[in-house]
Amino acid sequence: MPLRPHAAGSSRGAALAVLSAGTLMIILDGTIVNVALPSIRRDLGFSQSSLAWVVNAYLIAFAGLLLLAGRLGDLFGRRRILVTGLAAFTVASLLCGFADSAGLLIAARFVQGAAGAMVSAVSLGMVIALYPDARGRARAMGVYSFVQSAGGVLGLLVGGILTQAINWHWIFFVNLPIGSAAALLSLRLLPDDRPAAVREPRESRGEPREPRAGSARPGVDAPGAVLVTAALMLGVYTIVGTTGRGWTSPATAGLAALSALLLAGFLIRQTKAAEPLMPLRIFRSRIVSGANVVLALMVAGGFGFQFMTSLYLQQVLGYGPVRIGLALAPTGAMIGVMSLLLSARLGARFGQRAVLLPSLLLFAGGFLILARAPSAHASYPADILPAILVFGVGFGLAMPSLMTLGMSEATPADSGLLSGVFNTAQQIGGALGLSVLAALAAARTDRKLAAGHSVPAALTSGYHLAFVVAAGLLALGAAVAAVLLRPPSSDGSKDSTQDSTRNGTQDSAQDSADRAPEANGLSAPASSPARNRSQDRDQDQGQVRPAAAPKGRTARV
């Protein structure tokens, strides 16, 4: 029997474990390759400039397809998109492992990125549907957040061990058993959540059936899909290309302008399409919009932690790949303690916003600690470890709270879309922030070298500037959260922040999904003129629209 989201015990826990395993594989692959880049360059004959495309090809496909994949999951079934993505990722990993040329590896990495987008875009929405109760959802968000963050740290350690002990091919082969098992278990443990309109043709083979209400197959806004995918891919390509072209070059300005035009065309298309790919009503919610802005700022600064700290440990203190992974491992341990054991309890006790604000400031404080690290004779216990632990506490509390807020108003009809939007904000923010931080650090280093400073001192000065800017981005994120994610107004009206994230024993996330559409801004009112006109048009065309689901009914994933 298909798993129902309200099922308790091992079934729901097993489903969460499968989704977490797939997510871990995607996150792990996004970082594990960085350690092996020198070996890949030597074996496959990459130039220094072309080597970046081993990472960029993955990132461009991943970020560009998240939004589309999330919406396709809502329309045709999230489990179908998940399993397809896991299978494609596994096959692409096999191709990466056997790649004997630069071109084949880059092409396979692009496929990996596209498949990874399919998995990531729907996983969060499926977790939301599995846990409709607020307390269970908060715990699930803690697990999911821990898997995401731990995968990044684990990738550095595993990548270093595999590359040094065997060879770089095995950083891709390690995905084969994980991806295969996750795909097979997904078919067994996750419910078939395809809409009836998609499921009916397979279930009525050979015998004609009378059309049922709601059996019209959902349409895909193909022009909108092309526009948004092209805009996001071109935008990410522009960002990652700034390392070679610079931010002020004519090529960067032209590509950025073209990406902006494509995005504007997509937004215009969404206002006119009969079945928009991304209904713009989702952004009427202050909580949804605010959470995505805060996420982009947090990740823009937070990505500097792993990247810049790794470079500091390697280029200034002389750490090797395995030692870097071990040095950063306490962050994963602290994130695990915070996200798995404390985040849900603190969120239920004080509210997610109250947990998020100090966590972002604490995260920023970790960067300020690193900004004081010396260029020579640095002590790991005294100069590095305190920042590592602070990072773990700050991120381990902030990310689950932010994920809960960002998905607090998701309904069964749009959880995949909101998951795709959330992940897209994360990827765009990370790519943009990392490019800015790297450019600032490089410019400061070049000036110090020109002034006659030693290489370690110049590098450290550049990293210090990046750490201070990253702290500023996180502080800005806290300020935005304080304004946009503010508590309910004084007139007593409830805000979705508390409805779905506080006092989980009394309120549930299902309440948020079942509330009147006017309250959460995620669905058009049933009695709106727009909907009446749409129903009249459908009746004229001989189509029957499904009736709204009755309140109180638990939806499947």
Long-range contacts (C-beta under 8 A, 24 or more apart in sequence): 2-191, 2-192, 2-556, 3-130, 3-189, 3-190, 3-191, 3-557, 4-191, 4-554, 4-556, 5-129, 5-130, 5-131, 5-132, 5-191, 5-554, 5-555, 5-556, 5-557, 6-132, 6-554, 11-189, 12-130, 12-131, 14-185, 14-189, 15-126, 15-130, 15-189, 15-190, 16-127, 16-130, 16-131, 16-140, 16-143, 16-144, 18-182, 18-185, 18-186, 18-189, 18-190, 19-82, 19-123, 19-126, 19-127, 19-144, 19-186, 19-190, 20-143, 20-144, 20-147, 21-178, 21-181, 21-182, 22-82, 22-86, 22-119, 22-123, 22-179, 22-182, 22-186, 23-119, 23-120, 23-123, 23-144, 23-147, 23-148, 23-151, 24-147, 24-150, 24-151, 24-154, 24-178, 25-89, 25-119, 25-175, 25-178, 25-179, 25-182, 26-89, 26-116, 26-119, 26-120, 26-151, 27-147, 27-148, 27-151, 27-152, 27-155, 28-151, 28-154, 28-155, 28-158, 28-175, 29-58, 29-89, 29-93, 29-112, 29-116, 29-155, 29-171, 29-172, 29-175, 30-58, 30-62, 30-116, 30-151, 30-152, 30-155, 31-151, 31-152, 31-155, 31-156, 31-159, 31-306, 32-155, 32-156, 32-158, 32-159, 32-162, 32-171, 32-174, 33-58, 33-159, 33-171, 34-155, 34-156, 34-159, 35-155, 35-156, 35-159, 35-160, 35-163, 35-171, 35-321, 35-325, 36-159, 36-162, 36-163, 36-168, 36-171, 39-163, 39-167, 39-168, 40-105, 40-168, 43-168, 44-99, 44-100, 44-101, 44-102, 44-105, 45-102, 46-102, 49-244, 50-102, 52-240, 52-243, 53-106, 53-109, 54-105, 54-106, 54-109, 55-109, 55-240, 56-237, 56-240, 57-106, 57-107, 57-109, 57-110, 57-113, 58-109, 58-110, 58-112, 58-113, 58-116, 59-113, 59-236, 59-240, 59-427, 59-431, 60-110, 60-113, 60-233, 60-236, 60-237, 60-240, 61-110, 61-111, 61-112, 61-113, 61-114, 61-116, 61-117, 61-233, 62-113, 62-114, 62-116, 62-117, 62-120, 62-427, 63-117, 63-232, 63-233, 63-236, 63-424, 63-427, 63-428, 63-431, 64-117, 64-229, 64-230, 64-232, 64-233, 64-236, 65-113, 65-114, 65-117, 65-118, 65-121, 65-229, 65-232, 66-117, 66-120, 66-121, 66-232, 66-420, 66-423, 66-424, 66-427, 67-121, 67-228, 67-229, 67-232, 67-277, 67-278, 67-417, 67-420, 67-421, 67-424, 68-225, 68-228, 68-229, 68-277, 68-420, 69-117, 69-118, 69-120, 69-121, 69-122, 69-420, 70-121, 70-122, 70-125, 70-416, 70-417, 70-418, 70-419, 70-420, 70-421, 70-423, 71-277, 71-278, 71-416, 71-417, 71-420, 72-220, 72-416, 73-121, 73-122, 73-125, 73-416, 73-419, 73-420, 74-125, 74-413, 74-414, 74-415, 74-416, 74-417, 75-195, 75-198, 75-218, 75-220, 76-194, 76-195, 76-198, 76-218, 77-192, 77-193, 77-194, 77-195, 77-198, 77-199, 78-122, 78-125, 78-126, 78-193, 78-415, 78-416, 78-557, 79-126, 79-186, 79-187, 79-190, 79-191, 79-192, 79-193, 79-194, 79-557, 80-194, 81-118, 81-121, 81-122, 81-416, 82-118, 82-119, 82-122, 82-123, 82-126, 82-186, 82-190, 83-183, 83-186, 83-187, 84-115, 84-118, 85-115, 85-116, 85-117, 85-118, 85-119, 85-122, 86-115, 86-119, 86-179, 86-182, 86-183, 86-186, 87-115, 87-179, 87-183, 88-114, 88-115, 88-118, 89-115, 89-116, 89-119, 89-175, 89-179, 90-175, 90-176, 90-179, 90-180, 90-183, 93-172, 93-173, 93-175, 93-176, 93-179, 94-172, 94-173, 94-176, 96-172, 97-169, 97-170, 97-172, 97-173, 98-169, 117-423, 120-423, 121-416, 121-419, 121-420, 121-423, 122-416, 122-419, 122-420, 123-419, 124-403, 124-407, 124-415, 124-419, 124-422, 124-423, 125-407, 125-410, 125-415, 125-416, 125-417, 125-418, 125-419, 126-190, 126-193, 126-415, 126-557, 128-407, 128-410, 128-415, 128-419, 128-509, 129-193, 129-412, 129-415, 129-555, 129-556, 129-557, 130-557, 131-509, 132-508, 132-509, 132-510, 132-513, 132-554, 132-555, 133-504, 133-508, 133-509, 133-510, 134-348, 134-500, 134-501, 134-502, 134-503, 134-504, 134-507, 134-508, 134-509, 135-344, 135-348, 135-504, 135-505, 136-504, 137-404, 137-500, 137-504, 137-509, 138-343, 138-344, 138-347, 138-348, 138-352, 138-400, 138-404, 138-501, 138-504, 139-344, 141-343, 141-344, 141-400, 141-403, 141-404, 142-339, 142-340, 142-341, 142-343, 142-344, 142-400, 143-339, 143-340, 144-400, 144-403, 145-335, 145-339, 145-343, 145-396, 145-399, 145-400, 145-403, 146-335, 146-336, 146-339, 146-340, 146-396, 148-399, 149-331, 149-332, 149-335, 149-339, 149-395, 149-396, 149-399, 150-332, 150-335, 150-336, 152-306, 153-306, 153-325, 153-328, 153-329, 153-331, 153-332, 154-325, 154-332, 156-306, 156-310, 156-321, 156-324, 156-325, 156-328, 157-322, 157-325, 157-326, 157-328, 157-329, 158-325, 159-321, 159-325, 160-320, 160-321, 160-322, 160-324, 160-325, 161-322, 161-325, 163-321, 164-321, 164-322, 190-557, 191-556, 191-557, 193-556, 193-557, 211-544, 213-544, 213-545, 213-546, 213-547, 214-544, 214-545, 214-546, 214-547, 216-543, 216-544, 216-545, 218-275, 219-274, 219-275, 220-275, 220-277, 221-269, 221-270, 221-273, 221-275, 221-276, 221-277, 223-269, 223-273, 224-266, 224-269, 224-270, 224-273, 224-276, 224-277, 224-278, 225-277, 227-262, 227-263, 227-265, 227-266, 227-269, 228-262, 228-263, 228-266, 228-277, 228-278, 230-262, 231-259, 231-260, 231-262, 231-263, 231-265, 231-266, 232-263, 232-424, 232-428, 234-258, 234-259, 234-262, 235-259, 235-263, 235-428, 236-427, 236-428, 236-431, 239-428, 239-431, 239-432, 239-435, 240-431, 240-435, 242-435, 242-439, 243-435, 243-438, 243-439, 246-439, 247-439, 274-534, 278-417, 278-421, 279-414, 279-417, 281-521, 281-522, 281-523, 281-524, 282-414, 282-417, 282-418, 282-421, 282-521, 282-522, 284-521, 284-522, 285-409, 285-496, 285-520, 285-521, 285-522, 286-484, 286-485, 287-405, 287-406, 287-408, 287-409, 287-484, 287-485, 287-495, 287-496, 287-497, 288-406, 288-409, 288-418, 288-421, 288-521, 288-522, 289-484, 290-405, 290-480, 290-481, 290-483, 290-484, 290-485, 291-402, 291-405, 291-406, 291-422, 291-485, 292-406, 292-421, 292-422, 292-425, 293-425, 293-480, 293-484, 294-356, 294-360, 294-402, 294-477, 294-480, 294-481, 294-484, 294-485, 295-402, 295-406, 295-422, 295-425, 295-426, 295-429, 296-425, 296-426, 296-428, 296-429, 296-432, 297-429, 297-473, 297-474, 297-476, 297-477, 297-480, 298-360, 298-363, 298-398, 298-399, 298-402, 298-429, 298-473, 298-474, 298-477, 299-425, 299-426, 299-429, 299-430, 299-433, 300-429, 300-430, 300-432, 300-433, 300-434, 300-436, 300-470, 300-473, 301-363, 301-364, 301-367, 301-433, 301-469, 301-470, 301-471, 301-472, 301-473, 301-474, 301-477, 302-363, 302-395, 302-430, 302-433, 302-470, 302-474, 303-430, 303-433, 303-434, 303-437, 304-367, 304-433, 304-434, 304-437, 304-466, 304-467, 304-469, 304-470, 305-331, 305-366, 305-367, 305-391, 305-470, 307-434, 307-437, 307-438, 308-437, 308-438, 308-441, 308-463, 308-466, 308-467, 308-470, 309-370, 309-384, 309-387, 311-459, 311-463, 312-370, 312-373, 312-459, 312-460, 312-463, 313-384, 315-456, 315-459, 316-375, 316-378, 316-456, 316-459, 316-460, 316-463, 317-378, 327-380, 327-384, 327-388, 328-388, 330-385, 330-388, 330-389, 330-392, 331-388, 331-389, 331-391, 331-392, 331-395, 332-392, 333-392, 334-388, 334-389, 334-391, 334-392, 334-393, 334-396, 335-392, 335-395, 335-396, 336-396, 337-392, 337-396, 338-392, 338-393, 338-395, 338-396, 338-397, 339-396, 339-397, 339-399, 339-400, 342-396, 342-397, 343-396, 343-397, 343-400, 343-401, 344-400, 346-397, 347-400, 347-401, 347-404, 347-501, 347-502, 348-502, 348-503, 348-504, 348-505, 350-502, 351-487, 351-497, 351-498, 351-501, 351-502, 352-401, 352-402, 352-404, 352-405, 352-408, 352-497, 352-501, 352-502, 353-401, 353-405, 353-481, 353-485, 353-486, 353-487, 353-497, 355-397, 355-398, 355-401, 356-397, 356-398, 356-401, 356-402, 356-405, 356-478, 356-481, 356-485, 357-478, 357-481, 357-482, 359-393, 359-394, 359-395, 359-397, 359-398, 359-401, 360-394, 360-398, 360-474, 360-475, 360-477, 360-478, 360-481, 361-394, 361-474, 361-475, 361-478, 362-390, 362-393, 362-394, 362-397, 363-390, 363-391, 363-394, 363-395, 363-398, 363-474, 364-394, 364-470, 364-471, 364-472, 364-474, 364-475, 364-478, 365-390, 365-394, 365-471, 366-390, 366-391, 366-394, 367-467, 367-468, 367-470, 367-471, 367-474, 368-467, 368-468, 368-471, 370-463, 370-464, 370-467, 371-464, 371-467, 371-468, 371-471, 372-464, 373-460, 373-464, 374-460, 375-454, 375-456, 375-457, 375-459, 375-460, 375-461, 376-456, 376-457, 401-501, 404-500, 404-501, 405-485, 405-497, 405-501, 408-496, 408-497, 408-499, 408-500, 408-501, 408-509, 408-512, 409-496, 409-500, 409-512, 409-513, 409-520, 409-521, 409-522, 410-513, 410-522, 411-513, 411-522, 411-523, 412-513, 412-555, 412-556, 413-523, 414-522, 414-523, 433-470, 433-473, 436-469, 437-466, 437-469, 437-470, 438-466, 440-465, 440-466, 440-469, 441-465, 441-466, 496-520, 510-554, 513-555, 514-551, 514-552
